[in-house]
Amino acid sequence: MKQEKLTRFIKAEDANRKWYVVDAKDQVLGRLAAQVARVIRGKHKAVFTPNMDTGDFVIILNADKIKLTGKRATMKSYFRHTQYPGGGKTATYSEVMEKHPERIVEFAVRGMLPKNRLGRKLIKKLKVYTGEEHPHKAQQPESLSF
C-alpha cells in the first residue's frame, strides 16, 4: 500500500512562542521591518502554518534612532483618516518622528503583515520602545540581531 504524504498542521496553542529583543539603533527601517515581520509571522520556524499564529513576540528598542536611506527622510509621508468627512490627515516623516517615533516602526511592520484578522492579531505581538528599557524582563527575551 502506498504511503501518503500529509501536511502537518499544528494548533496555535501548541506553538512554542519565544520573546526576542532587537536593537534598532542605526538599522535601516525597511530591512529591519521585513525581518521582524518574518519572526512575528513565524516563517522562520519549521512548523509554520499560513493560517495560524505560530510566530514569536518581538521587542524593538531605540526606535527613535532608526535610519532611512536616500531621500526618504524628506519625501516619506504618513496618511491617516479621522473617520469624519474630509478628515484625511498627512504627516511627514519628521513630524511623526518628533511626536511618536515608535509608530514609524509599527507602521512599517504592519505593512508587511497580512491585511486580515490574522494580521491584526499578529501586530499585537510587536512591542516598540524609544529607549533602552522595556517592561518585559519577566519574559526573559533573547537578543536577536540581523
C-alpha positions in Angstrom: 0.0 0.0 0.0 1.3 3.4 -1.0 2.0 5.8 1.9 0.5 9.3 1.5 2.4 12.4 2.5 0.2 14.5 4.8 0.7 18.2 5.6 1.2 18.7 9.3 -0.9 21.4 10.9 -0.3 22.4 14.5 -2.7 24.2 16.8 -1.9 27.8 17.8 -1.7 26.9 21.5 0.9 24.2 20.6 3.3 26.7 19.0 6.4 27.3 21.2 6.5 31.1 21.5 9.7 32.9 22.4 10.4 36.6 23.2 13.1 38.4 21.3 14.6 41.8 21.8 16.0 43.8 18.8 18.1 47.0 19.0 17.1 49.3 16.1 19.9 51.7 16.6 21.5 52.6 13.2 19.3 49.9 11.4 17.6 50.6 8.1 13.8 50.8 8.6 12.6 48.6 5.8 15.2 45.9 6.2 14.5 45.7 10.0 10.7 45.7 9.5 10.9 42.8 7.0 13.0 40.6 9.3 10.8 41.5 12.4 7.6 40.7 10.4 9.1 37.3 9.4 9.7 36.4 13.1 6.3 37.7 14.2 4.6 35.7 11.5 6.6 32.5 12.3 8.1 31.9 8.9 11.5 31.2 10.5 10.1 28.0 12.1 9.7 24.6 10.6 6.1 24.4 11.9 5.0 27.5 10.0 1.3 27.3 9.1 0.0 30.2 6.9 -3.4 30.5 8.5 -2.3 30.1 12.2 -0.4 32.4 14.6 2.8 30.4 15.2 5.2 33.3 15.5 7.2 34.9 18.3 7.0 38.1 20.3 9.4 40.9 19.3 10.5 43.9 21.4 12.2 46.7 19.5 14.4 49.2 21.4 15.8 52.6 20.3 13.0 53.2 17.7 14.0 56.9 17.7 17.5 56.0 16.3 16.3 54.2 13.2 17.7 55.2 9.8 16.2 55.8 6.3 18.2 55.6 3.1 18.4 58.1 0.3 15.9 61.0 0.3 13.2 59.0 2.1 13.5 61.1 5.3 12.3 64.2 3.4 9.9 62.5 1.0 8.1 60.0 3.2 4.7 60.8 4.5 2.0 59.0 6.6 -1.7 59.2 5.9 -4.5 58.7 8.3 -8.2 59.5 8.4 -10.3 60.7 11.4 -13.4 59.0 10.1 -15.1 62.4 9.6 -15.9 63.7 6.2 -12.8 65.4 4.8 -10.8 64.2 7.7 -7.7 63.0 5.8 -4.5 64.0 7.5 -1.0 63.7 6.2 2.1 63.9 8.4 5.7 63.9 7.2 8.4 61.5 8.5 10.0 64.2 10.6 6.7 65.2 12.2 5.9 61.7 13.2 9.5 61.1 14.4 9.2 64.1 16.7 5.9 63.1 18.3 5.7 59.3 18.2 8.9 57.7 16.8 7.7 54.2 17.8 4.8 54.5 15.3 7.2 54.6 12.4 8.5 51.1 13.1 4.9 49.9 13.9 3.6 51.2 10.5 6.5 49.6 8.6 6.0 46.2 10.3 2.2 46.3 10.0 2.5 46.9 6.2 4.4 43.6 5.9 1.9 41.5 7.7 -1.3 40.1 6.3 -4.2 42.5 5.8 -6.8 40.4 7.6 -7.8 39.4 11.1 -4.7 37.3 11.4 -2.6 40.4 10.7 -4.5 42.4 13.3 -3.8 39.6 15.8 -0.1 39.4 14.9 0.7 43.1 15.2 -0.1 42.8 18.9 3.0 40.7 19.3 5.2 43.7 18.5 6.3 45.9 21.3 8.2 49.1 20.3 10.1 51.5 22.7 12.1 54.6 22.1 14.7 54.0 24.9 16.9 51.2 26.1 14.5 50.0 28.8 11.4 47.8 28.4 8.9 46.3 30.9 9.1 42.7 29.6 12.1 41.5 31.7 9.9 38.7 33.2 9.5 37.1 29.8 13.4 36.7 29.6 13.7 37.8 25.9 16.6 36.6 23.9 18.7 39.0 21.8 18.1 38.9 18.1 20.4 40.5 15.5 20.0 40.8 11.8 
